[in-house]
């Protein structure tokens, strides 16, 4: 797949040399890409020497700066809120409610600990620690099916053997 991307990135370079006065819309139509894609690659290609092949490799799609892992105190606080809901909530709090209570937790604010910003992160913590059970696959009984072409074939034969009304 990377070879396809490489060829697609080399195409605007070739077209910019052959047709230096083309607009970005013409380049987009000729390459089959969007105008924003053409803008991005035109800027990258014009910023390096012509013989530089490294620019055609593109950038890594991996996160450049992964977030630091959550502190065990934060994870413990998430689990504590789940197990013992504050302010007599009256229900088991889900990720949204836990996120709300974490933002109000003064101990975490004072400690300068990184809190999760996403309900997805809280859901992952709850799942990893066994607070949210994963769904089991549902097993269904196989359905008995009639033998193929029995009933439809009989109906079709009756229709074919009827006399045509327009022939009378």
Secondary structure, DSSP 8 states (H G I E B T S, - for coil): -HHHHHHHHHHHHHHHHH-TT--HHHHHHHHTS-HHHHHHHHHHHHTS-TT--GGGG----S-SS------HHHHHHHHHHHHS-STT-SS---HHHHHHHHHH-HHHHHHT------HHHHHHHHHHTTSS---------------TTSHHHHHHHHHHTS--GGG-
